[in-house]
Amino acid sequence: MKLQVVIPLAVVASVSFFVASPRATDCEAVDGIEFICDQSGPEDLAAIPDSPWVIASSREANNGGLRLIDRRDHTTTILLRSETPRERLDRTTYDSCPGPIVSIEKEQFSSHGLYLQPGEGKQHTLYVVHHGTRESVEVFEVNANITPPQLTWVGCAVAPDDNLSLNSVVGLPGGGFAATSFRMLDMPFADLQAGAISGAVWEWQSGEGWHEIPGTETAGPNGLEVSEDGAWLYIGGWGRSAFIRVSRGQDPVVRDDVPIGFRIDNLRQGPDGSILATGQAGIGGKQTSNVAVVNPRTLEFEEIIQYDDNDIFKSATTALAVNDEFWVGSFQGDRIARFSSRGVR
């Protein structure tokens, strides 16, 4: 059974949610919005291709790891936090990696941005932005030939500067990966919120290490996606509420910044090429969680979800289209919100 990652643009653009703030104390549906609970700060979501499984990150360090959700019955299990995790360092590819961290940190393993790169058959690669005893991208082999899928840690790339704060990650065509650096840790957060340049996108290649990608500097580079041919990067410009398209490997660099109306957190691209951009709007006690669908070729976009933040769910960071629903995660809280896309305008 194939998992649809993003509903085609023509379908998505006809959907819109404007939901009042609910009150509830458990995992029951509220005002037509259902939830998947038993999470731990599900900041990002990644679908395993041609399977019923979705991986959720766990941003909260005291209850971290990775979680596996079965989209058929919405049950959640701990995918990564074993006393004896599977570890097999690929020393050829990740020659600078000092060694595994999962078996050391266990439930303290804080996972942030996710990117699942499909491989041959049902063997895939999962890149995970990790915070903890080191700032790094941790790399796992995903074996979806068995049920439930298994993870094997195979390598890492430690951030090139202790002052960097990594956020999102994408695998690159031809090898390697890229990650956003949201801000330098010694930079006042207020400066970033005011629109000051705070970070960029960094690329890592085996045997070469890290280098900053020209033209990607912005205020709070957050979400990240890449075109199929690797020629374009798409960045969620959190600090300036902009969707940014930047050429990769071109001289001079070509860049477009499009104001989108909310602070973009994560980006998620689907097989039709459209991108779901998720983030937050508003200030103080009146904020919303927002999702828009973006055409990366024309840079046209349509906001499809605007949800009033409340005690049950707030601070949306990522969205994934699963069949006829949008699953929306957050960097805090214990749940993923499920918005139905049927017959709603």
KEZA-613437 format. One record per residue (C-alpha): residue number from 1; residue in three letters; z, y, x. Coordinates in nm, 3 decimals. Each point is the difference from the previous one (the first is absolute). Layout:
@k->NUM | r->ALA | pz->Z | py->Y | px->X
...
REM end
This chain:
@k->1 | r->MET | pz->0.000 | py->0.000 | px->0.000
@k->2 | r->LYS | pz->-0.108 | py->0.327 | px->0.154
@k->3 | r->LEU | pz->0.237 | py->0.294 | px->0.019
@k->4 | r->GLN | pz->-0.172 | py->0.326 | px->-0.089
@k->5 | r->VAL | pz->0.134 | py->0.262 | px->0.239
@k->6 | r->VAL | pz->-0.153 | py->0.315 | px->-0.149
@k->7 | r->ILE | pz->-0.164 | py->0.044 | px->-0.339
@k->8 | r->PRO | pz->-0.350 | py->0.156 | px->0.035
@k->9 | r->LEU | pz->-0.011 | py->0.379 | px->-0.007
@k->10 | r->ALA | pz->-0.189 | py->0.012 | px->-0.329
@k->11 | r->VAL | pz->0.280 | py->-0.195 | px->-0.169
@k->12 | r->VAL | pz->0.295 | py->0.164 | px->0.173
@k->13 | r->ALA | pz->-0.116 | py->0.353 | px->-0.075
@k->14 | r->SER | pz->0.052 | py->-0.058 | px->-0.373
@k->15 | r->VAL | pz->0.371 | py->-0.075 | px->0.036
@k->16 | r->SER | pz->0.279 | py->0.257 | px->-0.003
@k->17 | r->PHE | pz->0.378 | py->-0.021 | px->-0.036
@k->18 | r->PHE | pz->0.239 | py->0.283 | px->-0.080
@k->19 | r->VAL | pz->0.338 | py->-0.161 | px->-0.066
@k->20 | r->ALA | pz->0.331 | py->0.158 | px->-0.089
@k->21 | r->SER | pz->0.316 | py->-0.080 | px->0.195
@k->22 | r->PRO | pz->0.165 | py->-0.321 | px->-0.127
@k->23 | r->ARG | pz->0.353 | py->-0.131 | px->0.028
@k->24 | r->ALA | pz->0.082 | py->-0.365 | px->0.065
@k->25 | r->THR | pz->0.246 | py->-0.206 | px->0.197
@k->26 | r->ASP | pz->-0.189 | py->-0.325 | px->0.066
@k->27 | r->CYS | pz->-0.353 | py->-0.127 | px->0.055
@k->28 | r->GLU | pz->-0.119 | py->0.019 | px->-0.360
@k->29 | r->ALA | pz->-0.312 | py->0.197 | px->-0.094
@k->30 | r->VAL | pz->0.047 | py->0.367 | px->-0.084
@k->31 | r->ASP | pz->-0.255 | py->0.197 | px->-0.205
@k->32 | r->GLY | pz->-0.263 | py->-0.265 | px->0.064
@k->33 | r->ILE | pz->0.054 | py->-0.002 | px->0.376
@k->34 | r->GLU | pz->0.110 | py->-0.336 | px->0.137
@k->35 | r->PHE | pz->0.160 | py->-0.073 | px->0.336
@k->36 | r->ILE | pz->0.023 | py->-0.262 | px->0.272
@k->37 | r->CYS | pz->0.354 | py->0.006 | px->0.132
@k->38 | r->ASP | pz->0.185 | py->-0.167 | px->0.288
@k->39 | r->GLN | pz->-0.173 | py->0.227 | px->0.251
@k->40 | r->SER | pz->0.147 | py->0.206 | px->0.283
@k->41 | r->GLY | pz->-0.186 | py->0.326 | px->0.040
@k->42 | r->PRO | pz->-0.355 | py->-0.139 | px->-0.062
@k->43 | r->GLU | pz->-0.174 | py->0.283 | px->0.186
@k->44 | r->ASP | pz->-0.334 | py->-0.182 | px->0.029
@k->45 | r->LEU | pz->-0.183 | py->-0.293 | px->-0.158
@k->46 | r->ALA | pz->-0.276 | py->-0.226 | px->0.131
@k->47 | r->ALA | pz->-0.192 | py->-0.268 | px->-0.189
@k->48 | r->ILE | pz->-0.085 | py->-0.333 | px->0.160
@k->49 | r->PRO | pz->-0.371 | py->-0.058 | px->-0.078
@k->50 | r->ASP | pz->-0.106 | py->-0.274 | px->-0.241
@k->51 | r->SER | pz->0.359 | py->-0.084 | px->-0.085
@k->52 | r->PRO | pz->0.271 | py->0.090 | px->-0.254
@k->53 | r->TRP | pz->0.222 | py->0.155 | px->0.268
@k->54 | r->VAL | pz->0.097 | py->0.358 | px->0.080
@k->55 | r->ILE | pz->0.213 | py->0.098 | px->0.302
@k->56 | r->ALA | pz->0.250 | py->0.286 | px->-0.035
@k->57 | r->SER | pz->0.163 | py->0.183 | px->0.288
@k->58 | r->SER | pz->0.376 | py->0.056 | px->0.007
@k->59 | r->ARG | pz->0.078 | py->0.348 | px->0.124
@k->60 | r->GLU | pz->0.378 | py->-0.030 | px->-0.036
@k->61 | r->ALA | pz->0.126 | py->-0.125 | px->0.336
@k->62 | r->ASN | pz->0.314 | py->-0.172 | px->-0.129
@k->63 | r->ASN | pz->-0.206 | py->-0.225 | px->-0.227
@k->64 | r->GLY | pz->-0.330 | py->-0.002 | px->0.182
@k->65 | r->GLY | pz->-0.273 | py->-0.245 | px->0.088
@k->66 | r->LEU | pz->-0.303 | py->-0.066 | px->-0.219
@k->67 | r->ARG | pz->-0.015 | py->-0.124 | px->-0.357
@k->68 | r->LEU | pz->-0.256 | py->-0.223 | px->-0.170
@k->69 | r->ILE | pz->-0.084 | py->0.060 | px->-0.365
@k->70 | r->ASP | pz->-0.179 | py->-0.249 | px->-0.223
@k->71 | r->ARG | pz->-0.217 | py->0.207 | px->-0.232
@k->72 | r->ARG | pz->-0.011 | py->-0.284 | px->-0.255
@k->73 | r->ASP | pz->0.369 | py->0.016 | px->-0.091
@k->74 | r->HIS | pz->0.116 | py->0.299 | px->0.211
@k->75 | r->THR | pz->0.263 | py->-0.200 | px->0.183
@k->76 | r->THR | pz->0.099 | py->0.122 | px->0.345
@k->77 | r->THR | pz->0.108 | py->-0.199 | px->0.304
@k->78 | r->ILE | pz->0.095 | py->0.102 | px->0.352
@k->79 | r->LEU | pz->-0.303 | py->-0.064 | px->0.217
@k->80 | r->LEU | pz->0.146 | py->0.122 | px->0.325
@k->81 | r->ARG | pz->0.366 | py->-0.006 | px->0.097
@k->82 | r->SER | pz->0.056 | py->-0.356 | px->0.108
@k->83 | r->GLU | pz->0.262 | py->-0.109 | px->0.248
@k->84 | r->THR | pz->-0.283 | py->-0.177 | px->0.185
@k->85 | r->PRO | pz->-0.319 | py->0.202 | px->-0.057
@k->86 | r->ARG | pz->-0.331 | py->-0.137 | px->0.124
@k->87 | r->GLU | pz->-0.089 | py->0.183 | px->0.322
@k->88 | r->ARG | pz->-0.294 | py->-0.055 | px->0.236
@k->89 | r->LEU | pz->-0.078 | py->0.294 | px->0.229
@k->90 | r->ASP | pz->-0.371 | py->0.048 | px->0.067
@k->91 | r->ARG | pz->0.046 | py->0.124 | px->0.357
@k->92 | r->THR | pz->-0.374 | py->0.048 | px->0.054
@k->93 | r->THR | pz->-0.043 | py->0.246 | px->-0.285
@k->94 | r->TYR | pz->0.345 | py->0.161 | px->-0.003
@k->95 | r->ASP | pz->0.059 | py->0.005 | px->0.374
@k->96 | r->SER | pz->0.242 | py->0.295 | px->-0.013
@k->97 | r->CYS | pz->0.218 | py->-0.140 | px->-0.281
@k->98 | r->PRO | pz->0.355 | py->-0.065 | px->0.131
@k->99 | r->GLY | pz->0.060 | py->-0.287 | px->-0.242
@k->100 | r->PRO | pz->0.101 | py->-0.078 | px->-0.359
@k->101 | r->ILE | pz->0.237 | py->0.219 | px->-0.196
@k->102 | r->VAL | pz->0.035 | py->-0.182 | px->-0.334
@k->103 | r->SER | pz->0.242 | py->-0.265 | px->0.125
@k->104 | r->ILE | pz->0.214 | py->0.273 | px->0.155
@k->105 | r->GLU | pz->0.015 | py->0.245 | px->-0.291
@k->106 | r->LYS | pz->-0.018 | py->-0.246 | px->-0.294
@k->107 | r->GLU | pz->0.104 | py->0.192 | px->-0.314
@k->108 | r->GLN | pz->-0.008 | py->0.324 | px->0.199
@k->109 | r->PHE | pz->-0.378 | py->-0.034 | px->0.042
@k->110 | r->SER | pz->-0.131 | py->0.316 | px->-0.171
@k->111 | r->SER | pz->-0.364 | py->-0.025 | px->-0.106
@k->112 | r->HIS | pz->-0.202 | py->0.307 | px->-0.097
@k->113 | r->GLY | pz->-0.382 | py->0.020 | px->-0.021
@k->114 | r->LEU | pz->-0.198 | py->-0.323 | px->-0.047
@k->115 | r->TYR | pz->-0.361 | py->-0.098 | px->0.057
@k->116 | r->LEU | pz->-0.141 | py->-0.345 | px->-0.062
@k->117 | r->GLN | pz->-0.328 | py->-0.066 | px->0.183
@k->118 | r->PRO | pz->-0.191 | py->-0.294 | px->-0.149
@k->119 | r->GLY | pz->-0.101 | py->-0.275 | px->0.239
@k->120 | r->GLU | pz->-0.199 | py->-0.320 | px->-0.023
@k->121 | r->GLY | pz->0.098 | py->-0.238 | px->-0.274
@k->122 | r->LYS | pz->0.358 | py->0.072 | px->-0.098
@k->123 | r->GLN | pz->0.125 | py->0.108 | px->0.341
@k->124 | r->HIS | pz->0.064 | py->0.375 | px->0.005
@k->125 | r->THR | pz->0.169 | py->0.265 | px->0.214
@k->126 | r->LEU | pz->0.284 | py->0.218 | px->-0.128
@k->127 | r->TYR | pz->0.089 | py->0.324 | px->0.181
@k->128 | r->VAL | pz->0.347 | py->0.140 | px->-0.073
@k->129 | r->VAL | pz->0.142 | py->0.337 | px->0.101
@k->130 | r->HIS | pz->0.355 | py->-0.073 | px->0.115
@k->131 | r->HIS | pz->0.304 | py->0.220 | px->0.064
@k->132 | r->GLY | pz->0.317 | py->-0.118 | px->0.166
@k->133 | r->THR | pz->0.091 | py->-0.093 | px->0.354
@k->134 | r->ARG | pz->-0.357 | py->0.101 | px->0.084
@k->135 | r->GLU | pz->-0.267 | py->0.210 | px->-0.171
@k->136 | r->SER | pz->-0.301 | py->-0.227 | px->-0.021
@k->137 | r->VAL | pz->-0.282 | py->-0.171 | px->-0.181
@k->138 | r->GLU | pz->0.088 | py->-0.368 | px->-0.039
@k->139 | r->VAL | pz->-0.283 | py->-0.249 | px->-0.052
@k->140 | r->PHE | pz->0.015 | py->-0.322 | px->-0.203
@k->141 | r->GLU | pz->-0.237 | py->-0.284 | px->-0.071
@k->142 | r->VAL | pz->-0.010 | py->-0.078 | px->-0.373
@k->143 | r->ASN | pz->-0.073 | py->-0.360 | px->-0.094
@k->144 | r->ALA | pz->-0.100 | py->-0.005 | px->-0.368
@k->145 | r->ASN | pz->-0.115 | py->-0.361 | px->0.013
@k->146 | r->ILE | pz->0.349 | py->-0.106 | px->-0.101
@k->147 | r->THR | pz->0.222 | py->0.099 | px->-0.293
@k->148 | r->PRO | pz->0.174 | py->0.230 | px->0.037
@k->149 | r->PRO | pz->-0.184 | py->0.164 | px->0.292
@k->150 | r->GLN | pz->0.167 | py->-0.006 | px->0.341
@k->151 | r->LEU | pz->0.034 | py->0.274 | px->0.259
@k->152 | r->THR | pz->-0.006 | py->-0.049 | px->0.375
@k->153 | r->TRP | pz->0.084 | py->0.294 | px->0.223
@k->154 | r->VAL | pz->-0.266 | py->0.025 | px->0.274
@k->155 | r->GLY | pz->0.047 | py->0.337 | px->0.170
@k->156 | r->CYS | pz->0.082 | py->0.368 | px->-0.004
@k->157 | r->ALA | pz->-0.086 | py->0.341 | px->0.136
@k->158 | r->VAL | pz->0.294 | py->0.228 | px->0.072
@k->159 | r->ALA | pz->-0.058 | py->0.368 | px->-0.083
@k->160 | r->PRO | pz->-0.129 | py->0.195 | px->0.302
@k->161 | r->ASP | pz->0.274 | py->0.262 | px->-0.026
@k->162 | r->ASP | pz->0.363 | py->-0.035 | px->-0.110
@k->163 | r->ASN | pz->-0.044 | py->0.330 | px->-0.185
@k->164 | r->LEU | pz->-0.270 | py->-0.137 | px->-0.232
@k->165 | r->SER | pz->0.073 | py->-0.115 | px->-0.356
@k->166 | r->LEU | pz->-0.262 | py->-0.253 | px->-0.109
@k->167 | r->ASN | pz->-0.086 | py->-0.029 | px->-0.368
@k->168 | r->SER | pz->-0.321 | py->-0.175 | px->-0.113
@k->169 | r->VAL | pz->-0.230 | py->-0.243 | px->0.179
@k->170 | r->VAL | pz->-0.354 | py->-0.140 | px->-0.039
@k->171 | r->GLY | pz->-0.185 | py->-0.274 | px->0.185
@k->172 | r->LEU | pz->-0.324 | py->0.122 | px->0.158
@k->173 | r->PRO | pz->-0.338 | py->-0.174 | px->-0.014
@k->174 | r->GLY | pz->-0.065 | py->-0.165 | px->0.334
@k->175 | r->GLY | pz->0.367 | py->-0.022 | px->0.092
@k->176 | r->GLY | pz->0.309 | py->0.211 | px->0.047
@k->177 | r->PHE | pz->0.169 | py->0.219 | px->-0.256
@k->178 | r->ALA | pz->0.091 | py->0.360 | px->-0.075
@k->179 | r->ALA | pz->0.326 | py->0.150 | px->-0.126
@k->180 | r->THR | pz->0.114 | py->0.338 | px->-0.121
@k->181 | r->SER | pz->0.279 | py->0.186 | px->0.175
@k->182 | r->PHE | pz->0.162 | py->0.197 | px->-0.283
@k->183 | r->ARG | pz->0.189 | py->0.241 | px->0.224
@k->184 | r->MET | pz->0.168 | py->0.037 | px->0.334
@k->185 | r->LEU | pz->0.364 | py->-0.089 | px->-0.056
@k->186 | r->ASP | pz->0.126 | py->0.320 | px->0.161
@k->187 | r->MET | pz->-0.207 | py->0.217 | px->-0.238
@k->188 | r->PRO | pz->0.192 | py->0.161 | px->-0.289
@k->189 | r->PHE | pz->-0.107 | py->-0.158 | px->-0.329
@k->190 | r->ALA | pz->-0.014 | py->0.344 | px->-0.160
@k->191 | r->ASP | pz->-0.282 | py->0.097 | px->0.237
@k->192 | r->LEU | pz->-0.203 | py->-0.301 | px->-0.111
@k->193 | r->GLN | pz->0.061 | py->0.083 | px->-0.366
@k->194 | r->ALA | pz->-0.123 | py->0.352 | px->0.070
@k->195 | r->GLY | pz->-0.331 | py->-0.140 | px->0.126
@k->196 | r->ALA | pz->0.051 | py->-0.001 | px->0.378
@k->197 | r->ILE | pz->-0.193 | py->-0.257 | px->0.204
@k->198 | r->SER | pz->0.241 | py->-0.288 | px->0.056
@k->199 | r->GLY | pz->-0.200 | py->-0.307 | px->0.101
@k->200 | r->ALA | pz->-0.332 | py->-0.182 | px->0.024
@k->201 | r->VAL | pz->-0.162 | py->-0.343 | px->-0.014
@k->202 | r->TRP | pz->0.036 | py->-0.225 | px->0.304
@k->203 | r->GLU | pz->-0.227 | py->-0.292 | px->0.086
@k->204 | r->TRP | pz->0.108 | py->-0.313 | px->0.187
@k->205 | r->GLN | pz->-0.236 | py->-0.242 | px->0.177
@k->206 | r->SER | pz->0.084 | py->-0.314 | px->0.194
@k->207 | r->GLY | pz->0.009 | py->0.063 | px->0.374
@k->208 | r->GLU | pz->-0.026 | py->0.377 | px->-0.053
@k->209 | r->GLY | pz->0.307 | py->0.092 | px->-0.200
@k->210 | r->TRP | pz->0.032 | py->0.312 | px->-0.213
@k->211 | r->HIS | pz->-0.200 | py->0.321 | px->-0.017
@k->212 | r->GLU | pz->0.005 | py->0.287 | px->-0.249
@k->213 | r->ILE | pz->-0.315 | py->0.024 | px->-0.213
@k->214 | r->PRO | pz->-0.156 | py->0.347 | px->0.026
@k->215 | r->GLY | pz->-0.013 | py->0.210 | px->-0.315
@k->216 | r->THR | pz->0.274 | py->-0.186 | px->-0.189
@k->217 | r->GLU | pz->0.281 | py->0.250 | px->0.052
@k->218 | r->THR | pz->0.162 | py->0.128 | px->-0.320
@k->219 | r->ALA | pz->0.331 | py->0.068 | px->-0.175
@k->220 | r->GLY | pz->0.157 | py->-0.336 | px->-0.072
@k->221 | r->PRO | pz->-0.287 | py->-0.247 | px->0.047
@k->222 | r->ASN | pz->0.119 | py->-0.281 | px->-0.223
@k->223 | r->GLY | pz->-0.230 | py->-0.249 | px->-0.174
@k->224 | r->LEU | pz->-0.297 | py->-0.143 | px->0.187
@k->225 | r->GLU | pz->-0.320 | py->-0.187 | px->-0.083
@k->226 | r->VAL | pz->-0.322 | py->-0.072 | px->0.187
@k->227 | r->SER | pz->-0.363 | py->-0.045 | px->-0.105
@k->228 | r->GLU | pz->-0.153 | py->-0.346 | px->0.021
@k->229 | r->ASP | pz->-0.201 | py->0.093 | px->0.311
@k->230 | r->GLY | pz->0.293 | py->0.179 | px->0.165
@k->231 | r->ALA | pz->-0.189 | py->0.329 | px->0.021
@k->232 | r->TRP | pz->0.236 | py->0.193 | px->-0.231
@k->233 | r->LEU | pz->0.375 | py->0.029 | px->-0.034
@k->234 | r->TYR | pz->0.164 | py->0.114 | px->-0.324
@k->235 | r->ILE | pz->0.341 | py->0.164 | px->0.035
@k->236 | r->GLY | pz->0.264 | py->0.098 | px->-0.252
@k->237 | r->GLY | pz->0.102 | py->0.348 | px->0.105
@k->238 | r->TRP | pz->0.352 | py->0.008 | px->-0.143
@k->239 | r->GLY | pz->0.103 | py->0.344 | px->0.125
@k->240 | r->ARG | pz->-0.306 | py->0.179 | px->-0.142
@k->241 | r->SER | pz->-0.064 | py->-0.222 | px->-0.305
@k->242 | r->ALA | pz->-0.347 | py->-0.084 | px->0.126
@k->243 | r->PHE | pz->-0.232 | py->-0.298 | px->0.025
@k->244 | r->ILE | pz->-0.158 | py->0.015 | px->0.346
@k->245 | r->ARG | pz->-0.320 | py->-0.168 | px->0.121
@k->246 | r->VAL | pz->-0.055 | py->-0.007 | px->0.377
@k->247 | r->SER | pz->-0.281 | py->-0.154 | px->0.203
@k->248 | r->ARG | pz->0.095 | py->-0.256 | px->0.265
@k->249 | r->GLY | pz->-0.195 | py->-0.028 | px->0.324
@k->250 | r->GLN | pz->-0.222 | py->0.302 | px->-0.069
@k->251 | r->ASP | pz->-0.034 | py->0.310 | px->0.215
@k->252 | r->PRO | pz->0.048 | py->0.256 | px->-0.141
@k->253 | r->VAL | pz->0.254 | py->-0.124 | px->-0.251
@k->254 | r->VAL | pz->-0.089 | py->0.042 | px->-0.368
@k->255 | r->ARG | pz->0.292 | py->0.072 | px->-0.231
@k->256 | r->ASP | pz->0.049 | py->0.083 | px->-0.369
@k->257 | r->ASP | pz->0.332 | py->0.098 | px->-0.163
@k->258 | r->VAL | pz->0.019 | py->-0.018 | px->-0.381
@k->259 | r->PRO | pz->0.307 | py->0.135 | px->-0.185
@k->260 | r->ILE | pz->0.111 | py->-0.265 | px->-0.247
@k->261 | r->GLY | pz->0.301 | py->0.159 | px->-0.171
@k->262 | r->PHE | pz->0.280 | py->-0.224 | px->0.125
@k->263 | r->ARG | pz->0.152 | py->-0.115 | px->0.329
@k->264 | r->ILE | pz->-0.200 | py->-0.310 | px->0.089
@k->265 | r->ASP | pz->0.197 | py->-0.292 | px->0.134
@k->266 | r->ASN | pz->-0.195 | py->-0.327 | px->0.024
@k->267 | r->LEU | pz->-0.370 | py->-0.071 | px->-0.048
@k->268 | r->ARG | pz->-0.144 | py->-0.332 | px->-0.112
@k->269 | r->GLN | pz->-0.372 | py->-0.079 | px->0.006
@k->270 | r->GLY | pz->-0.163 | py->-0.262 | px->-0.223
@k->271 | r->PRO | pz->-0.315 | py->-0.210 | px->0.024
@k->272 | r->ASP | pz->-0.204 | py->0.258 | px->-0.195
@k->273 | r->GLY | pz->0.083 | py->0.265 | px->0.263
@k->274 | r->SER | pz->0.223 | py->0.217 | px->-0.220
@k->275 | r->ILE | pz->0.343 | py->0.098 | px->0.130
@k->276 | r->LEU | pz->0.329 | py->0.025 | px->-0.189
@k->277 | r->ALA | pz->0.204 | py->0.292 | px->0.132
@k->278 | r->THR | pz->0.370 | py->-0.002 | px->-0.094
@k->279 | r->GLY | pz->0.270 | py->0.258 | px->0.056
@k->280 | r->GLN | pz->0.237 | py->0.256 | px->-0.144
@k->281 | r->ALA | pz->-0.013 | py->0.347 | px->-0.156
@k->282 | r->GLY | pz->0.254 | py->0.260 | px->-0.100
@k->283 | r->ILE | pz->0.318 | py->0.126 | px->0.164
@k->284 | r->GLY | pz->0.374 | py->-0.026 | px->-0.055
@k->285 | r->GLY | pz->0.110 | py->-0.198 | px->-0.304
@k->286 | r->LYS | pz->-0.338 | py->0.005 | px->-0.174
@k->287 | r->GLN | pz->-0.242 | py->-0.226 | px->0.183
@k->288 | r->THR | pz->-0.275 | py->-0.240 | px->-0.094
@k->289 | r->SER | pz->-0.155 | py->-0.313 | px->0.142
@k->290 | r->ASN | pz->-0.378 | py->0.032 | px->0.015
@k->291 | r->VAL | pz->-0.302 | py->-0.224 | px->0.054
@k->292 | r->ALA | pz->-0.363 | py->0.109 | px->0.032
@k->293 | r->VAL | pz->-0.321 | py->-0.192 | px->0.061
@k->294 | r->VAL | pz->-0.224 | py->0.153 | px->0.267
@k->295 | r->ASN | pz->-0.368 | py->-0.057 | px->0.074
@k->296 | r->PRO | pz->-0.007 | py->0.017 | px->0.382
@k->297 | r->ARG | pz->-0.374 | py->0.070 | px->0.005
@k->298 | r->THR | pz->-0.004 | py->0.300 | px->-0.237
@k->299 | r->LEU | pz->0.372 | py->0.090 | px->0.036
@k->300 | r->GLU | pz->0.022 | py->0.030 | px->-0.378
@k->301 | r->PHE | pz->0.332 | py->-0.113 | px->-0.145
@k->302 | r->GLU | pz->0.173 | py->-0.062 | px->-0.331
@k->303 | r->GLU | pz->0.375 | py->-0.005 | px->-0.054
@k->304 | r->ILE | pz->0.087 | py->-0.310 | px->-0.202
@k->305 | r->ILE | pz->0.381 | py->-0.012 | px->0.005
@k->306 | r->GLN | pz->0.255 | py->0.280 | px->-0.027
@k->307 | r->TYR | pz->0.345 | py->-0.145 | px->-0.059
@k->308 | r->ASP | pz->0.319 | py->0.204 | px->-0.035
@k->309 | r->ASP | pz->0.249 | py->-0.114 | px->0.264
@k->310 | r->ASN | pz->0.329 | py->-0.127 | px->-0.137
@k->311 | r->ASP | pz->0.301 | py->-0.217 | px->0.083
@k->312 | r->ILE | pz->-0.203 | py->-0.318 | px->-0.056
@k->313 | r->PHE | pz->-0.307 | py->0.071 | px->0.213
@k->314 | r->LYS | pz->-0.097 | py->0.291 | px->0.223
@k->315 | r->SER | pz->-0.178 | py->0.106 | px->0.319
@k->316 | r->ALA | pz->-0.316 | py->-0.213 | px->-0.030
@k->317 | r->THR | pz->-0.157 | py->-0.087 | px->0.333
@k->318 | r->THR | pz->-0.270 | py->-0.261 | px->-0.065
@k->319 | r->ALA | pz->-0.219 | py->-0.141 | px->-0.277
@k->320 | r->LEU | pz->-0.186 | py->-0.328 | px->-0.032
@k->321 | r->ALA | pz->-0.228 | py->-0.103 | px->-0.288
@k->322 | r->VAL | pz->0.089 | py->-0.353 | px->-0.108
@k->323 | r->ASN | pz->-0.220 | py->-0.129 | px->-0.280
@k->324 | r->ASP | pz->0.054 | py->0.246 | px->-0.287
@k->325 | r->GLU | pz->0.306 | py->0.169 | px->0.149
@k->326 | r->PHE | pz->0.089 | py->0.247 | px->0.271
@k->327 | r->TRP | pz->0.299 | py->-0.105 | px->0.208
@k->328 | r->VAL | pz->0.172 | py->0.307 | px->0.145
@k->329 | r->GLY | pz->0.260 | py->-0.025 | px->0.276
@k->330 | r->SER | pz->0.258 | py->0.240 | px->0.142
@k->331 | r->PHE | pz->0.182 | py->0.040 | px->0.331
@k->332 | r->GLN | pz->0.330 | py->-0.024 | px->-0.186
@k->333 | r->GLY | pz->0.148 | py->-0.204 | px->-0.281
@k->334 | r->ASP | pz->-0.021 | py->-0.362 | px->-0.108
@k->335 | r->ARG | pz->-0.324 | py->-0.010 | px->-0.199
@k->336 | r->ILE | pz->-0.375 | py->0.034 | px->-0.031
@k->337 | r->ALA | pz->-0.133 | py->0.172 | px->-0.312
@k->338 | r->ARG | pz->-0.280 | py->-0.170 | px->-0.198
@k->339 | r->PHE | pz->-0.233 | py->0.233 | px->-0.189
@k->340 | r->SER | pz->-0.244 | py->-0.162 | px->-0.242
@k->341 | r->SER | pz->-0.357 | py->0.129 | px->0.023
@k->342 | r->ARG | pz->-0.112 | py->-0.128 | px->-0.341
@k->343 | r->GLY | pz->-0.132 | py->0.253 | px->-0.247
@k->344 | r->VAL | pz->0.194 | py->0.296 | px->0.139
@k->345 | r->ARG | pz->-0.152 | py->0.343 | px->0.044
REM end
